[in-house]
Amino acid sequence: MLTPCYNATRYIAETIETVIAQTYPHWEMVICDDGSTDDTEQQIKPLLADKRLRYIKQENQGQPKAKNNGIKACNGEYIAFCDGDDLWTTTKLELQLPLFKADANVGVVYSEVSYIDDKGNPLDKEQPYERHSGMVTDKLILKNFIPFGTAIVKKQCFDELGLFDEELPMGI
């Protein structure tokens, strides 16, 4: 999985801990620090004792570049995106990964999003988009309804179609 981050000191340790707590044991996490100027690196260092974690620090170049560098560094068959302020439920990978095996044509698996406040309390927030499944390319052209932090993408998709366009902004 890939965790791009920038000045994520407030959340990054908890984000990583939710990945370490996964019930599915076979994963790697590449953390691509996009030139943080706070103590993000100091928050990450103690967690690197888990050999499934790898930390890359680069000059600040923006989210698309951080994600592309992270994708290139990932060794797995799938790339799960977990931004530096995302929290995963413990069964996320266990529930989502089998969907790829069920159908060889599946390239992306995603889930709904839950929202919490700064103290971790659930927020009753309406989902902003209608979600779709199956062949969704025509719907994605009109509106990107896939919550990025829930997406798992078959790495083959990036190999065949290319990485993110680094000239386009992300996270706005």
CNS distance restraints for C-alpha pairs under 8 A (distance, minus, plus):
assign (resid   1 and name CA) (resid  27 and name CA) 7.13 0.50 0.50
assign (resid   1 and name CA) (resid  28 and name CA) 5.99 0.50 0.50
assign (resid   1 and name CA) (resid  29 and name CA) 4.75 0.50 0.50
assign (resid   1 and name CA) (resid  30 and name CA) 6.17 0.50 0.50
assign (resid   1 and name CA) (resid  74 and name CA) 7.14 0.50 0.50
assign (resid   1 and name CA) (resid  76 and name CA) 7.95 0.50 0.50
assign (resid   1 and name CA) (resid  78 and name CA) 7.41 0.50 0.50
assign (resid   1 and name CA) (resid  79 and name CA) 4.94 0.50 0.50
assign (resid   1 and name CA) (resid  80 and name CA) 4.35 0.50 0.50
assign (resid   1 and name CA) (resid  81 and name CA) 5.88 0.50 0.50
assign (resid   1 and name CA) (resid  82 and name CA) 7.13 0.50 0.50
assign (resid   2 and name CA) (resid  29 and name CA) 5.76 0.50 0.50
assign (resid   2 and name CA) (resid  30 and name CA) 4.94 0.50 0.50
assign (resid   2 and name CA) (resid  31 and name CA) 6.04 0.50 0.50
assign (resid   2 and name CA) (resid  32 and name CA) 7.44 0.50 0.50
assign (resid   2 and name CA) (resid  67 and name CA) 7.39 0.50 0.50
assign (resid   2 and name CA) (resid  70 and name CA) 6.07 0.50 0.50
assign (resid   2 and name CA) (resid  71 and name CA) 6.88 0.50 0.50
assign (resid   2 and name CA) (resid  74 and name CA) 7.41 0.50 0.50
assign (resid   2 and name CA) (resid  79 and name CA) 6.52 0.50 0.50
assign (resid   2 and name CA) (resid  80 and name CA) 6.05 0.50 0.50
assign (resid   2 and name CA) (resid  81 and name CA) 5.14 0.50 0.50
assign (resid   2 and name CA) (resid  82 and name CA) 6.11 0.50 0.50
assign (resid   2 and name CA) (resid  83 and name CA) 7.71 0.50 0.50
assign (resid   3 and name CA) (resid  29 and name CA) 7.11 0.50 0.50
assign (resid   3 and name CA) (resid  30 and name CA) 6.10 0.50 0.50
assign (resid   3 and name CA) (resid  31 and name CA) 4.63 0.50 0.50
assign (resid   3 and name CA) (resid  32 and name CA) 6.09 0.50 0.50
assign (resid   3 and name CA) (resid  67 and name CA) 7.94 0.50 0.50
assign (resid   3 and name CA) (resid  70 and name CA) 7.74 0.50 0.50
assign (resid   3 and name CA) (resid  81 and name CA) 6.23 0.50 0.50
assign (resid   3 and name CA) (resid  82 and name CA) 4.98 0.50 0.50
assign (resid   3 and name CA) (resid  83 and name CA) 4.95 0.50 0.50
assign (resid   3 and name CA) (resid  84 and name CA) 5.93 0.50 0.50
assign (resid   4 and name CA) (resid  31 and name CA) 5.75 0.50 0.50
assign (resid   4 and name CA) (resid  32 and name CA) 4.62 0.50 0.50
assign (resid   4 and name CA) (resid  33 and name CA) 5.93 0.50 0.50
assign (resid   4 and name CA) (resid  34 and name CA) 6.99 0.50 0.50
assign (resid   4 and name CA) (resid  63 and name CA) 7.18 0.50 0.50
assign (resid   4 and name CA) (resid  66 and name CA) 5.96 0.50 0.50
assign (resid   4 and name CA) (resid  67 and name CA) 6.02 0.50 0.50
assign (resid   4 and name CA) (resid  70 and name CA) 7.28 0.50 0.50
assign (resid   4 and name CA) (resid  82 and name CA) 7.59 0.50 0.50
assign (resid   4 and name CA) (resid  83 and name CA) 5.64 0.50 0.50
assign (resid   4 and name CA) (resid  84 and name CA) 6.24 0.50 0.50
assign (resid   5 and name CA) (resid  12 and name CA) 7.95 0.50 0.50
assign (resid   5 and name CA) (resid  31 and name CA) 7.28 0.50 0.50
assign (resid   5 and name CA) (resid  32 and name CA) 6.23 0.50 0.50
assign (resid   5 and name CA) (resid  33 and name CA) 4.98 0.50 0.50
assign (resid   5 and name CA) (resid  34 and name CA) 6.00 0.50 0.50
assign (resid   5 and name CA) (resid  36 and name CA) 7.67 0.50 0.50
assign (resid   5 and name CA) (resid  83 and name CA) 6.38 0.50 0.50
assign (resid   5 and name CA) (resid  84 and name CA) 4.89 0.50 0.50
assign (resid   6 and name CA) (resid  33 and name CA) 5.86 0.50 0.50
assign (resid   6 and name CA) (resid  34 and name CA) 5.27 0.50 0.50
assign (resid   6 and name CA) (resid  35 and name CA) 6.48 0.50 0.50
assign (resid   6 and name CA) (resid  36 and name CA) 4.85 0.50 0.50
assign (resid   6 and name CA) (resid  40 and name CA) 7.74 0.50 0.50
assign (resid   6 and name CA) (resid  84 and name CA) 7.58 0.50 0.50
assign (resid   7 and name CA) (resid  36 and name CA) 4.66 0.50 0.50
assign (resid   7 and name CA) (resid  37 and name CA) 6.19 0.50 0.50
assign (resid   7 and name CA) (resid  38 and name CA) 5.46 0.50 0.50
assign (resid   7 and name CA) (resid  39 and name CA) 7.44 0.50 0.50
assign (resid   7 and name CA) (resid  40 and name CA) 5.93 0.50 0.50
assign (resid   8 and name CA) (resid  12 and name CA) 5.46 0.50 0.50
assign (resid   8 and name CA) (resid  36 and name CA) 7.66 0.50 0.50
assign (resid   8 and name CA) (resid  38 and name CA) 7.81 0.50 0.50
assign (resid   8 and name CA) (resid  40 and name CA) 5.62 0.50 0.50
assign (resid   8 and name CA) (resid  84 and name CA) 5.91 0.50 0.50
assign (resid   8 and name CA) (resid  85 and name CA) 6.87 0.50 0.50
assign (resid   9 and name CA) (resid  13 and name CA) 7.55 0.50 0.50
assign (resid   9 and name CA) (resid  38 and name CA) 6.70 0.50 0.50
assign (resid   9 and name CA) (resid  39 and name CA) 5.81 0.50 0.50
assign (resid   9 and name CA) (resid  40 and name CA) 4.28 0.50 0.50
assign (resid   9 and name CA) (resid  41 and name CA) 7.92 0.50 0.50
assign (resid   9 and name CA) (resid  43 and name CA) 6.40 0.50 0.50
assign (resid  11 and name CA) (resid  15 and name CA) 6.12 0.50 0.50
assign (resid  11 and name CA) (resid  84 and name CA) 6.55 0.50 0.50
assign (resid  11 and name CA) (resid  85 and name CA) 5.18 0.50 0.50
assign (resid  11 and name CA) (resid  86 and name CA) 7.91 0.50 0.50
assign (resid  12 and name CA) (resid  16 and name CA) 6.19 0.50 0.50
assign (resid  12 and name CA) (resid  40 and name CA) 7.06 0.50 0.50
assign (resid  12 and name CA) (resid  43 and name CA) 7.05 0.50 0.50
assign (resid  12 and name CA) (resid  44 and name CA) 7.16 0.50 0.50
assign (resid  12 and name CA) (resid  84 and name CA) 5.11 0.50 0.50
assign (resid  12 and name CA) (resid  85 and name CA) 6.13 0.50 0.50
assign (resid  13 and name CA) (resid  17 and name CA) 6.15 0.50 0.50
assign (resid  13 and name CA) (resid  43 and name CA) 5.93 0.50 0.50
assign (resid  13 and name CA) (resid  44 and name CA) 6.21 0.50 0.50
assign (resid  13 and name CA) (resid  47 and name CA) 7.71 0.50 0.50
assign (resid  14 and name CA) (resid  18 and name CA) 6.29 0.50 0.50
assign (resid  14 and name CA) (resid  87 and name CA) 7.24 0.50 0.50
assign (resid  15 and name CA) (resid  19 and name CA) 6.74 0.50 0.50
assign (resid  15 and name CA) (resid  82 and name CA) 7.90 0.50 0.50
assign (resid  15 and name CA) (resid  84 and name CA) 6.23 0.50 0.50
assign (resid  15 and name CA) (resid  85 and name CA) 6.16 0.50 0.50
assign (resid  15 and name CA) (resid  86 and name CA) 5.73 0.50 0.50
assign (resid  15 and name CA) (resid  87 and name CA) 5.13 0.50 0.50
assign (resid  15 and name CA) (resid  88 and name CA) 7.43 0.50 0.50
assign (resid  16 and name CA) (resid  20 and name CA) 6.27 0.50 0.50
assign (resid  16 and name CA) (resid  47 and name CA) 7.84 0.50 0.50
assign (resid  17 and name CA) (resid  21 and name CA) 6.14 0.50 0.50
assign (resid  18 and name CA) (resid  22 and name CA) 6.76 0.50 0.50
assign (resid  18 and name CA) (resid  87 and name CA) 5.98 0.50 0.50
assign (resid  18 and name CA) (resid  88 and name CA) 5.47 0.50 0.50
assign (resid  18 and name CA) (resid  89 and name CA) 6.90 0.50 0.50
assign (resid  18 and name CA) (resid  90 and name CA) 6.66 0.50 0.50
assign (resid  19 and name CA) (resid  88 and name CA) 6.60 0.50 0.50
assign (resid  19 and name CA) (resid  90 and name CA) 7.43 0.50 0.50
assign (resid  21 and name CA) (resid  90 and name CA) 5.74 0.50 0.50
assign (resid  22 and name CA) (resid  89 and name CA) 7.61 0.50 0.50
assign (resid  22 and name CA) (resid  90 and name CA) 4.47 0.50 0.50
assign (resid  22 and name CA) (resid  91 and name CA) 5.93 0.50 0.50
assign (resid  22 and name CA) (resid  92 and name CA) 7.20 0.50 0.50
assign (resid  22 and name CA) (resid  93 and name CA) 6.99 0.50 0.50
assign (resid  22 and name CA) (resid  94 and name CA) 7.79 0.50 0.50
assign (resid  23 and name CA) (resid  90 and name CA) 5.84 0.50 0.50
assign (resid  23 and name CA) (resid  91 and name CA) 5.58 0.50 0.50
assign (resid  23 and name CA) (resid  93 and name CA) 7.62 0.50 0.50
assign (resid  23 and name CA) (resid  94 and name CA) 6.46 0.50 0.50
assign (resid  24 and name CA) (resid  91 and name CA) 7.06 0.50 0.50
assign (resid  24 and name CA) (resid  93 and name CA) 5.93 0.50 0.50
assign (resid  24 and name CA) (resid  94 and name CA) 5.01 0.50 0.50
assign (resid  27 and name CA) (resid  52 and name CA) 6.79 0.50 0.50
assign (resid  27 and name CA) (resid  76 and name CA) 7.64 0.50 0.50
assign (resid  28 and name CA) (resid  52 and name CA) 4.68 0.50 0.50
assign (resid  28 and name CA) (resid  53 and name CA) 5.99 0.50 0.50
assign (resid  28 and name CA) (resid  54 and name CA) 7.77 0.50 0.50
assign (resid  28 and name CA) (resid  74 and name CA) 7.70 0.50 0.50
assign (resid  28 and name CA) (resid  75 and name CA) 7.89 0.50 0.50
assign (resid  28 and name CA) (resid  76 and name CA) 7.41 0.50 0.50
assign (resid  29 and name CA) (resid  52 and name CA) 6.12 0.50 0.50
assign (resid  29 and name CA) (resid  53 and name CA) 4.82 0.50 0.50
assign (resid  29 and name CA) (resid  54 and name CA) 6.17 0.50 0.50
assign (resid  29 and name CA) (resid  74 and name CA) 7.87 0.50 0.50
assign (resid  30 and name CA) (resid  53 and name CA) 6.07 0.50 0.50
assign (resid  30 and name CA) (resid  54 and name CA) 4.86 0.50 0.50
assign (resid  30 and name CA) (resid  55 and name CA) 6.01 0.50 0.50
assign (resid  30 and name CA) (resid  56 and name CA) 7.34 0.50 0.50
assign (resid  30 and name CA) (resid  70 and name CA) 6.30 0.50 0.50
assign (resid  30 and name CA) (resid  73 and name CA) 7.13 0.50 0.50
assign (resid  30 and name CA) (resid  74 and name CA) 6.53 0.50 0.50
assign (resid  31 and name CA) (resid  53 and name CA) 7.43 0.50 0.50
assign (resid  31 and name CA) (resid  54 and name CA) 6.08 0.50 0.50
assign (resid  31 and name CA) (resid  55 and name CA) 4.86 0.50 0.50
assign (resid  31 and name CA) (resid  56 and name CA) 6.05 0.50 0.50
assign (resid  31 and name CA) (resid  70 and name CA) 7.21 0.50 0.50
assign (resid  32 and name CA) (resid  55 and name CA) 6.19 0.50 0.50
assign (resid  32 and name CA) (resid  56 and name CA) 4.80 0.50 0.50
assign (resid  32 and name CA) (resid  57 and name CA) 5.93 0.50 0.50
assign (resid  32 and name CA) (resid  58 and name CA) 7.36 0.50 0.50
assign (resid  32 and name CA) (resid  66 and name CA) 6.01 0.50 0.50
assign (resid  32 and name CA) (resid  67 and name CA) 7.42 0.50 0.50
assign (resid  32 and name CA) (resid  69 and name CA) 7.51 0.50 0.50
assign (resid  32 and name CA) (resid  70 and name CA) 5.79 0.50 0.50
assign (resid  33 and name CA) (resid  41 and name CA) 7.88 0.50 0.50
assign (resid  33 and name CA) (resid  55 and name CA) 7.47 0.50 0.50
assign (resid  33 and name CA) (resid  56 and name CA) 6.04 0.50 0.50
assign (resid  33 and name CA) (resid  57 and name CA) 4.70 0.50 0.50
assign (resid  33 and name CA) (resid  58 and name CA) 6.19 0.50 0.50
assign (resid  33 and name CA) (resid  66 and name CA) 7.31 0.50 0.50
assign (resid  34 and name CA) (resid  57 and name CA) 6.34 0.50 0.50
assign (resid  34 and name CA) (resid  58 and name CA) 5.36 0.50 0.50
assign (resid  34 and name CA) (resid  59 and name CA) 5.95 0.50 0.50
assign (resid  34 and name CA) (resid  60 and name CA) 4.68 0.50 0.50
assign (resid  34 and name CA) (resid  61 and name CA) 6.47 0.50 0.50
assign (resid  34 and name CA) (resid  62 and name CA) 6.72 0.50 0.50
assign (resid  34 and name CA) (resid  63 and name CA) 7.40 0.50 0.50
assign (resid  34 and name CA) (resid  66 and name CA) 5.90 0.50 0.50
assign (resid  35 and name CA) (resid  57 and name CA) 6.39 0.50 0.50
assign (resid  35 and name CA) (resid  58 and name CA) 5.43 0.50 0.50
assign (resid  35 and name CA) (resid  59 and name CA) 4.58 0.50 0.50
assign (resid  35 and name CA) (resid  60 and name CA) 4.21 0.50 0.50
assign (resid  35 and name CA) (resid  61 and name CA) 7.70 0.50 0.50
assign (resid  36 and name CA) (resid  40 and name CA) 6.51 0.50 0.50
assign (resid  36 and name CA) (resid  41 and name CA) 7.76 0.50 0.50
assign (resid  36 and name CA) (resid  60 and name CA) 7.27 0.50 0.50
assign (resid  39 and name CA) (resid  43 and name CA) 6.46 0.50 0.50
assign (resid  40 and name CA) (resid  44 and name CA) 6.40 0.50 0.50
assign (resid  41 and name CA) (resid  45 and name CA) 6.12 0.50 0.50
assign (resid  42 and name CA) (resid  46 and name CA) 7.53 0.50 0.50
assign (resid  43 and name CA) (resid  47 and name CA) 7.84 0.50 0.50
assign (resid  44 and name CA) (resid  48 and name CA) 6.67 0.50 0.50
assign (resid  45 and name CA) (resid  49 and name CA) 7.94 0.50 0.50
assign (resid  47 and name CA) (resid  53 and name CA) 7.82 0.50 0.50
assign (resid  48 and name CA) (resid  53 and name CA) 5.71 0.50 0.50
assign (resid  48 and name CA) (resid  54 and name CA) 6.97 0.50 0.50
assign (resid  48 and name CA) (resid  55 and name CA) 7.75 0.50 0.50
assign (resid  49 and name CA) (resid  53 and name CA) 7.91 0.50 0.50
assign (resid  56 and name CA) (resid  70 and name CA) 7.99 0.50 0.50
assign (resid  58 and name CA) (resid  66 and name CA) 7.87 0.50 0.50
assign (resid  61 and name CA) (resid  65 and name CA) 6.03 0.50 0.50
assign (resid  61 and name CA) (resid  66 and name CA) 6.99 0.50 0.50
assign (resid  62 and name CA) (resid  66 and name CA) 6.31 0.50 0.50
assign (resid  63 and name CA) (resid  67 and name CA) 6.02 0.50 0.50
assign (resid  63 and name CA) (resid 169 and name CA) 7.69 0.50 0.50
assign (resid  63 and name CA) (resid 170 and name CA) 6.26 0.50 0.50
assign (resid  63 and name CA) (resid 171 and name CA) 7.68 0.50 0.50
assign (resid  64 and name CA) (resid  68 and name CA) 6.08 0.50 0.50
assign (resid  64 and name CA) (resid 164 and name CA) 5.98 0.50 0.50
assign (resid  64 and name CA) (resid 165 and name CA) 6.85 0.50 0.50
assign (resid  64 and name CA) (resid 166 and name CA) 5.04 0.50 0.50
assign (resid  64 and name CA) (resid 167 and name CA) 7.99 0.50 0.50
assign (resid  64 and name CA) (resid 168 and name CA) 7.61 0.50 0.50
assign (resid  64 and name CA) (resid 169 and name CA) 7.26 0.50 0.50
assign (resid  64 and name CA) (resid 170 and name CA) 6.61 0.50 0.50
assign (resid  65 and name CA) (resid  69 and name CA) 6.02 0.50 0.50
assign (resid  65 and name CA) (resid 164 and name CA) 7.88 0.50 0.50
assign (resid  65 and name CA) (resid 166 and name CA) 5.85 0.50 0.50
assign (resid  66 and name CA) (resid  70 and name CA) 6.04 0.50 0.50
assign (resid  67 and name CA) (resid  71 and name CA) 6.07 0.50 0.50
assign (resid  67 and name CA) (resid 164 and name CA) 7.70 0.50 0.50
assign (resid  68 and name CA) (resid  72 and name CA) 6.27 0.50 0.50
assign (resid  68 and name CA) (resid 163 and name CA) 6.08 0.50 0.50
assign (resid  68 and name CA) (resid 164 and name CA) 6.41 0.50 0.50
assign (resid  69 and name CA) (resid  73 and name CA) 6.38 0.50 0.50
assign (resid  70 and name CA) (resid  74 and name CA) 6.32 0.50 0.50
assign (resid  71 and name CA) (resid  79 and name CA) 7.18 0.50 0.50
assign (resid  74 and name CA) (resid  79 and name CA) 7.42 0.50 0.50
assign (resid  76 and name CA) (resid 155 and name CA) 7.48 0.50 0.50
assign (resid  77 and name CA) (resid 154 and name CA) 6.20 0.50 0.50
assign (resid  77 and name CA) (resid 155 and name CA) 5.43 0.50 0.50
assign (resid  77 and name CA) (resid 156 and name CA) 7.41 0.50 0.50
assign (resid  78 and name CA) (resid 152 and name CA) 6.47 0.50 0.50
assign (resid  78 and name CA) (resid 153 and name CA) 5.55 0.50 0.50
assign (resid  78 and name CA) (resid 154 and name CA) 4.45 0.50 0.50
assign (resid  78 and name CA) (resid 155 and name CA) 4.95 0.50 0.50
assign (resid  79 and name CA) (resid 152 and name CA) 5.46 0.50 0.50
assign (resid  79 and name CA) (resid 153 and name CA) 5.14 0.50 0.50
assign (resid  79 and name CA) (resid 154 and name CA) 6.29 0.50 0.50
assign (resid  79 and name CA) (resid 155 and name CA) 5.94 0.50 0.50
assign (resid  80 and name CA) (resid 149 and name CA) 7.96 0.50 0.50
assign (resid  80 and name CA) (resid 150 and name CA) 7.46 0.50 0.50
assign (resid  80 and name CA) (resid 151 and name CA) 5.91 0.50 0.50
assign (resid  80 and name CA) (resid 152 and name CA) 4.06 0.50 0.50
assign (resid  80 and name CA) (resid 153 and name CA) 6.30 0.50 0.50
assign (resid  81 and name CA) (resid 148 and name CA) 6.64 0.50 0.50
assign (resid  81 and name CA) (resid 149 and name CA) 5.26 0.50 0.50
assign (resid  81 and name CA) (resid 150 and name CA) 6.59 0.50 0.50
assign (resid  81 and name CA) (resid 151 and name CA) 5.90 0.50 0.50
assign (resid  81 and name CA) (resid 152 and name CA) 6.36 0.50 0.50
assign (resid  82 and name CA) (resid  86 and name CA) 5.83 0.50 0.50
assign (resid  82 and name CA) (resid  87 and name CA) 7.73 0.50 0.50
assign (resid  82 and name CA) (resid 148 and name CA) 7.97 0.50 0.50
assign (resid  82 and name CA) (resid 149 and name CA) 4.97 0.50 0.50
assign (resid  82 and name CA) (resid 150 and name CA) 7.17 0.50 0.50
assign (resid  83 and name CA) (resid 149 and name CA) 6.12 0.50 0.50
assign (resid  86 and name CA) (resid 149 and name CA) 6.69 0.50 0.50
assign (resid  88 and name CA) (resid  92 and name CA) 6.48 0.50 0.50
assign (resid  91 and name CA) (resid  95 and name CA) 6.01 0.50 0.50
assign (resid  92 and name CA) (resid  96 and name CA) 6.14 0.50 0.50
assign (resid  93 and name CA) (resid  97 and name CA) 5.63 0.50 0.50
assign (resid  94 and name CA) (resid  98 and name CA) 7.21 0.50 0.50
assign (resid  95 and name CA) (resid  99 and name CA) 7.80 0.50 0.50
assign (resid  96 and name CA) (resid 100 and name CA) 7.79 0.50 0.50
assign (resid  96 and name CA) (resid 109 and name CA) 6.56 0.50 0.50
assign (resid  96 and name CA) (resid 110 and name CA) 7.48 0.50 0.50
assign (resid  96 and name CA) (resid 152 and name CA) 7.90 0.50 0.50
assign (resid  97 and name CA) (resid 101 and name CA) 7.38 0.50 0.50
assign (resid  97 and name CA) (resid 109 and name CA) 7.87 0.50 0.50
assign (resid  98 and name CA) (resid 102 and name CA) 6.33 0.50 0.50
assign (resid  99 and name CA) (resid 103 and name CA) 6.78 0.50 0.50
assign (resid  99 and name CA) (resid 106 and name CA) 7.65 0.50 0.50
assign (resid  99 and name CA) (resid 109 and name CA) 7.25 0.50 0.50
assign (resid 100 and name CA) (resid 104 and name CA) 6.24 0.50 0.50
assign (resid 100 and name CA) (resid 105 and name CA) 7.86 0.50 0.50
assign (resid 100 and name CA) (resid 106 and name CA) 5.63 0.50 0.50
assign (resid 100 and name CA) (resid 107 and name CA) 7.38 0.50 0.50
assign (resid 100 and name CA) (resid 109 and name CA) 7.57 0.50 0.50
assign (resid 106 and name CA) (resid 154 and name CA) 7.99 0.50 0.50
assign (resid 107 and name CA) (resid 153 and name CA) 5.79 0.50 0.50
assign (resid 107 and name CA) (resid 154 and name CA) 5.20 0.50 0.50
assign (resid 107 and name CA) (resid 157 and name CA) 6.55 0.50 0.50
assign (resid 108 and name CA) (resid 151 and name CA) 6.63 0.50 0.50
assign (resid 108 and name CA) (resid 152 and name CA) 5.64 0.50 0.50
assign (resid 108 and name CA) (resid 153 and name CA) 4.51 0.50 0.50
assign (resid 108 and name CA) (resid 154 and name CA) 6.36 0.50 0.50
assign (resid 109 and name CA) (resid 151 and name CA) 5.74 0.50 0.50
assign (resid 109 and name CA) (resid 152 and name CA) 5.29 0.50 0.50
assign (resid 109 and name CA) (resid 153 and name CA) 6.64 0.50 0.50
assign (resid 110 and name CA) (resid 146 and name CA) 6.68 0.50 0.50
assign (resid 110 and name CA) (resid 147 and name CA) 7.15 0.50 0.50
assign (resid 110 and name CA) (resid 150 and name CA) 5.14 0.50 0.50
assign (resid 110 and name CA) (resid 151 and name CA) 4.35 0.50 0.50
assign (resid 110 and name CA) (resid 152 and name CA) 6.26 0.50 0.50
assign (resid 111 and name CA) (resid 147 and name CA) 7.43 0.50 0.50
assign (resid 111 and name CA) (resid 150 and name CA) 5.57 0.50 0.50
assign (resid 111 and name CA) (resid 151 and name CA) 7.12 0.50 0.50
assign (resid 112 and name CA) (resid 147 and name CA) 7.17 0.50 0.50
assign (resid 112 and name CA) (resid 150 and name CA) 7.26 0.50 0.50
assign (resid 113 and name CA) (resid 127 and name CA) 7.70 0.50 0.50
assign (resid 113 and name CA) (resid 147 and name CA) 6.97 0.50 0.50
assign (resid 113 and name CA) (resid 150 and name CA) 7.23 0.50 0.50
assign (resid 114 and name CA) (resid 122 and name CA) 7.46 0.50 0.50
assign (resid 114 and name CA) (resid 123 and name CA) 7.75 0.50 0.50
assign (resid 115 and name CA) (resid 122 and name CA) 5.96 0.50 0.50
assign (resid 115 and name CA) (resid 123 and name CA) 5.38 0.50 0.50
assign (resid 115 and name CA) (resid 124 and name CA) 7.45 0.50 0.50
assign (resid 115 and name CA) (resid 125 and name CA) 6.84 0.50 0.50
assign (resid 116 and name CA) (resid 120 and name CA) 5.22 0.50 0.50
assign (resid 116 and name CA) (resid 121 and name CA) 5.14 0.50 0.50
assign (resid 116 and name CA) (resid 122 and name CA) 4.35 0.50 0.50
assign (resid 116 and name CA) (resid 123 and name CA) 5.08 0.50 0.50
assign (resid 117 and name CA) (resid 121 and name CA) 5.41 0.50 0.50
assign (resid 117 and name CA) (resid 122 and name CA) 6.55 0.50 0.50
assign (resid 117 and name CA) (resid 123 and name CA) 6.46 0.50 0.50
assign (resid 129 and name CA) (resid 145 and name CA) 5.71 0.50 0.50
assign (resid 130 and name CA) (resid 145 and name CA) 6.82 0.50 0.50
assign (resid 131 and name CA) (resid 145 and name CA) 6.03 0.50 0.50
assign (resid 131 and name CA) (resid 146 and name CA) 7.30 0.50 0.50
assign (resid 132 and name CA) (resid 136 and name CA) 6.61 0.50 0.50
assign (resid 132 and name CA) (resid 139 and name CA) 7.95 0.50 0.50
assign (resid 132 and name CA) (resid 145 and name CA) 7.86 0.50 0.50
assign (resid 136 and name CA) (resid 140 and name CA) 6.13 0.50 0.50
assign (resid 137 and name CA) (resid 141 and name CA) 6.33 0.50 0.50
assign (resid 138 and name CA) (resid 142 and name CA) 7.11 0.50 0.50
assign (resid 139 and name CA) (resid 143 and name CA) 6.40 0.50 0.50
assign (resid 139 and name CA) (resid 144 and name CA) 7.87 0.50 0.50
assign (resid 140 and name CA) (resid 144 and name CA) 5.04 0.50 0.50
assign (resid 140 and name CA) (resid 145 and name CA) 6.94 0.50 0.50
assign (resid 146 and name CA) (resid 150 and name CA) 7.81 0.50 0.50
assign (resid 146 and name CA) (resid 151 and name CA) 7.07 0.50 0.50
assign (resid 147 and name CA) (resid 151 and name CA) 6.60 0.50 0.50
assign (resid 153 and name CA) (resid 157 and name CA) 7.11 0.50 0.50
assign (resid 154 and name CA) (resid 158 and name CA) 7.58 0.50 0.50
assign (resid 155 and name CA) (resid 159 and name CA) 6.38 0.50 0.50
assign (resid 156 and name CA) (resid 160 and name CA) 6.03 0.50 0.50
assign (resid 157 and name CA) (resid 161 and name CA) 5.73 0.50 0.50
assign (resid 157 and name CA) (resid 162 and name CA) 7.52 0.50 0.50
assign (resid 158 and name CA) (resid 162 and name CA) 4.77 0.50 0.50
assign (resid 158 and name CA) (resid 163 and name CA) 5.54 0.50 0.50
assign (resid 159 and name CA) (resid 163 and name CA) 7.81 0.50 0.50
